[in-house]
């Protein structure tokens, strides 16, 4: 029997351009985000922006914007 994978996104926000997906990560492994990667691979045409809130500086990598946790208030 094939096991289904479970993908959950932390936040999905509407925007005029499409949707904005946000993952919140703690710890140093913030670049591992299976749910976000799955959403980008299967729904890329409607996703306007992908954001990971984490313990890092501002970085843009492969279309994913990494922001420090304290910047959540600006979303």
LOVOMI-733369 format. One record per atom (N, C-alpha, C): x, y, z. Coordinates in nm, 3 decimals, always signed. Last residue first. Layout:
BEGIN
@X X, Y Y, Z Z
...
***
This chain:
BEGIN
@X +0.450, Y +4.161, Z +0.720
@X +0.382, Y +4.086, Z +0.611
@X +0.242, Y +4.136, Z +0.598
@X +0.570, Y +4.276, Z +0.933
@X +0.563, Y +4.355, Z +0.810
@X +0.493, Y +4.283, Z +0.696
@X +0.590, Y +4.097, Z +1.138
@X +0.492, Y +4.204, Z +1.153
@X +0.477, Y +4.288, Z +1.027
@X +0.807, Y +3.939, Z +1.071
@X +0.672, Y +3.886, Z +1.047
@X +0.568, Y +3.996, Z +1.055
@X +1.059, Y +4.011, Z +1.141
@X +0.999, Y +4.082, Z +1.028
@X +0.858, Y +4.033, Z +0.996
@X +1.157, Y +3.843, Z +1.335
@X +1.100, Y +3.971, Z +1.379
@X +1.036, Y +4.050, Z +1.267
@X +1.268, Y +3.628, Z +1.190
@X +1.138, Y +3.613, Z +1.254
@X +1.075, Y +3.747, Z +1.293
@X +1.416, Y +3.727, Z +0.877
@X +1.425, Y +3.706, Z +1.022
@X +1.284, Y +3.703, Z +1.084
@X +1.344, Y +3.550, Z +0.573
@X +1.337, Y +3.671, Z +0.653
@X +1.355, Y +3.637, Z +0.800
@X +1.398, Y +3.441, Z +0.253
@X +1.421, Y +3.407, Z +0.394
@X +1.427, Y +3.538, Z +0.472
@X +1.219, Y +3.373, Z -0.029
@X +1.270, Y +3.484, Z +0.051
@X +1.279, Y +3.438, Z +0.197
@X +1.286, Y +3.184, Z -0.309
@X +1.233, Y +3.181, Z -0.173
@X +1.300, Y +3.291, Z -0.094
@X +1.418, Y +3.179, Z -0.550
@X +1.283, Y +3.232, Z -0.547
@X +1.217, Y +3.231, Z -0.411
@X +1.675, Y +3.085, Z -0.477
@X +1.585, Y +3.004, Z -0.562
@X +1.440, Y +3.050, Z -0.554
@X +1.687, Y +3.309, Z -0.219
@X +1.755, Y +3.191, Z -0.274
@X +1.653, Y +3.105, Z -0.349
@X +1.754, Y +3.592, Z -0.048
@X +1.669, Y +3.543, Z -0.155
@X +1.744, Y +3.430, Z -0.223
@X +1.760, Y +3.690, Z +0.293
@X +1.826, Y +3.619, Z +0.183
@X +1.720, Y +3.583, Z +0.080
@X +1.818, Y +3.849, Z +0.593
@X +1.739, Y +3.853, Z +0.470
@X +1.820, Y +3.791, Z +0.357
@X +1.941, Y +3.611, Z +0.837
@X +1.932, Y +3.744, Z +0.778
@X +1.843, Y +3.737, Z +0.654
@X +1.763, Y +3.391, Z +1.062
@X +1.863, Y +3.421, Z +0.960
@X +1.852, Y +3.567, Z +0.922
@X +1.560, Y +3.210, Z +1.179
@X +1.669, Y +3.275, Z +1.252
@X +1.784, Y +3.301, Z +1.156
@X +1.264, Y +3.279, Z +0.976
@X +1.363, Y +3.194, Z +1.042
@X +1.464, Y +3.277, Z +1.119
@X +1.015, Y +3.240, Z +0.741
@X +1.055, Y +3.318, Z +0.858
@X +1.144, Y +3.230, Z +0.944
@X +1.009, Y +3.222, Z +0.404
@X +1.042, Y +3.142, Z +0.522
@X +1.086, Y +3.239, Z +0.630
@X +0.785, Y +3.264, Z +0.134
@X +0.864, Y +3.325, Z +0.241
@X +0.888, Y +3.223, Z +0.351
@X +0.704, Y +3.311, Z -0.198
@X +0.729, Y +3.210, Z -0.095
@X +0.825, Y +3.269, Z +0.007
@X +0.454, Y +3.460, Z -0.403
@X +0.576, Y +3.473, Z -0.324
@X +0.583, Y +3.363, Z -0.219
@X +0.252, Y +3.369, Z -0.571
@X +0.314, Y +3.498, Z -0.598
@X +0.450, Y +3.508, Z -0.527
@X +0.131, Y +3.087, Z -0.711
@X +0.207, Y +3.135, Z -0.595
@X +0.285, Y +3.259, Z -0.635
@X +0.021, Y +2.987, Z -0.938
@X -0.063, Y +3.074, Z -0.856
@X +0.009, Y +3.131, Z -0.735
@X +0.224, Y +2.833, Z -1.055
@X +0.160, Y +2.938, Z -1.135
@X +0.073, Y +3.032, Z -1.053
@X +0.302, Y +2.635, Z -0.872
@X +0.388, Y +2.751, Z -0.893
@X +0.318, Y +2.865, Z -0.967
@X +0.208, Y +2.403, Z -0.762
@X +0.117, Y +2.516, Z -0.774
@X +0.191, Y +2.645, Z -0.805
@X +0.408, Y +2.208, Z -0.740
@X +0.277, Y +2.170, Z -0.793
@X +0.181, Y +2.286, Z -0.814
@X +0.639, Y +2.326, Z -0.641
@X +0.650, Y +2.234, Z -0.755
@X +0.515, Y +2.207, Z -0.820
@X +0.546, Y +2.471, Z -0.422
@X +0.609, Y +2.541, Z -0.534
@X +0.616, Y +2.453, Z -0.660
@X +0.457, Y +2.261, Z -0.258
@X +0.362, Y +2.362, Z -0.307
@X +0.419, Y +2.435, Z -0.427
@X +0.703, Y +2.130, Z -0.208
@X +0.594, Y +2.060, Z -0.275
@X +0.494, Y +2.159, Z -0.335
@X +0.841, Y +2.330, Z -0.067
@X +0.894, Y +2.280, Z -0.194
@X +0.785, Y +2.210, Z -0.275
@X +0.677, Y +2.348, Z +0.160
@X +0.695, Y +2.464, Z +0.073
@X +0.746, Y +2.421, Z -0.064
@X +0.713, Y +2.091, Z +0.265
@X +0.580, Y +2.139, Z +0.228
@X +0.588, Y +2.256, Z +0.132
@X +0.992, Y +2.078, Z +0.317
@X +0.929, Y +1.987, Z +0.222
@X +0.793, Y +2.038, Z +0.175
@X +1.241, Y +2.250, Z +0.384
@X +1.099, Y +2.283, Z +0.390
@X +1.024, Y +2.202, Z +0.284
@X +1.538, Y +2.347, Z +0.503
@X +1.465, Y +2.224, Z +0.473
@X +1.317, Y +2.253, Z +0.492
@X +1.646, Y +2.576, Z +0.599
@X +1.644, Y +2.560, Z +0.452
@X +1.581, Y +2.428, Z +0.409
@X +1.660, Y +2.563, Z +0.874
@X +1.548, Y +2.635, Z +0.814
@X +1.542, Y +2.623, Z +0.662
@X +1.811, Y +2.444, Z +1.077
@X +1.775, Y +2.365, Z +0.960
@X +1.662, Y +2.431, Z +0.880
@X +1.852, Y +2.578, Z +1.312
@X +1.946, Y +2.604, Z +1.205
@X +1.913, Y +2.529, Z +1.075
@X +1.540, Y +2.704, Z +1.456
@X +1.662, Y +2.624, Z +1.450
@X +1.745, Y +2.652, Z +1.327
@X +1.221, Y +2.719, Z +1.303
@X +1.311, Y +2.751, Z +1.414
@X +1.434, Y +2.661, Z +1.400
@X +1.014, Y +2.862, Z +1.055
@X +1.112, Y +2.761, Z +1.094
@X +1.194, Y +2.809, Z +1.212
@X +0.722, Y +2.900, Z +0.884
@X +0.796, Y +2.950, Z +1.000
@X +0.885, Y +2.836, Z +1.049
@X +0.622, Y +2.989, Z +0.558
@X +0.663, Y +2.884, Z +0.649
@X +0.742, Y +2.948, Z +0.763
@X +0.379, Y +3.115, Z +0.348
@X +0.475, Y +3.148, Z +0.453
@X +0.498, Y +3.024, Z +0.539
@X +0.280, Y +3.223, Z +0.026
@X +0.290, Y +3.115, Z +0.124
@X +0.404, Y +3.145, Z +0.220
@X +0.045, Y +3.409, Z -0.139
@X +0.175, Y +3.420, Z -0.072
@X +0.178, Y +3.307, Z +0.031
@X -0.115, Y +3.400, Z -0.458
@X -0.111, Y +3.374, Z -0.314
@X +0.034, Y +3.381, Z -0.265
@X -0.168, Y +3.669, Z -0.675
@X -0.181, Y +3.525, Z -0.653
@X -0.188, Y +3.499, Z -0.504
@X -0.176, Y +3.943, Z -0.689
@X -0.096, Y +3.873, Z -0.788
@X -0.110, Y +3.722, Z -0.780
@X -0.319, Y +4.020, Z -0.464
@X -0.375, Y +4.047, Z -0.597
@X -0.304, Y +3.967, Z -0.706
@X -0.319, Y +3.756, Z -0.222
@X -0.260, Y +3.878, Z -0.277
@X -0.321, Y +3.898, Z -0.415
@X -0.376, Y +3.567, Z +0.077
@X -0.419, Y +3.612, Z -0.056
@X -0.347, Y +3.742, Z -0.095
@X -0.158, Y +3.334, Z +0.231
@X -0.214, Y +3.468, Z +0.233
@X -0.256, Y +3.510, Z +0.092
@X -0.115, Y +3.073, Z +0.432
@X -0.142, Y +3.100, Z +0.292
@X -0.218, Y +3.232, Z +0.290
@X +0.111, Y +2.930, Z +0.666
@X +0.019, Y +3.038, Z +0.630
@X +0.006, Y +3.048, Z +0.479
@X +0.228, Y +2.670, Z +0.681
@X +0.192, Y +2.743, Z +0.801
@X +0.090, Y +2.852, Z +0.772
@X +0.123, Y +2.381, Z +0.505
@X +0.186, Y +2.512, Z +0.502
@X +0.140, Y +2.588, Z +0.625
@X +0.181, Y +2.038, Z +0.491
@X +0.109, Y +2.147, Z +0.556
@X +0.191, Y +2.274, Z +0.545
@X +0.149, Y +1.727, Z +0.361
@X +0.213, Y +1.856, Z +0.340
@X +0.125, Y +1.965, Z +0.400
@X +0.211, Y +1.394, Z +0.386
@X +0.132, Y +1.502, Z +0.444
@X +0.209, Y +1.632, Z +0.429
@X +0.189, Y +1.128, Z +0.154
@X +0.269, Y +1.224, Z +0.229
@X +0.180, Y +1.338, Z +0.274
@X +0.057, Y +0.801, Z +0.178
@X +0.042, Y +0.940, Z +0.135
@X +0.130, Y +1.029, Z +0.219
@X +0.194, Y +0.495, Z +0.083
@X +0.169, Y +0.587, Z +0.192
@X +0.161, Y +0.730, Z +0.138
@X +0.055, Y +0.218, Z -0.084
@X +0.133, Y +0.341, Z -0.094
@X +0.093, Y +0.439, Z +0.015
@X +0.084, Y -0.118, Z +0.000
@X +0.000, Y +0.000, Z +0.000
@X +0.088, Y +0.124, Z +0.000
***
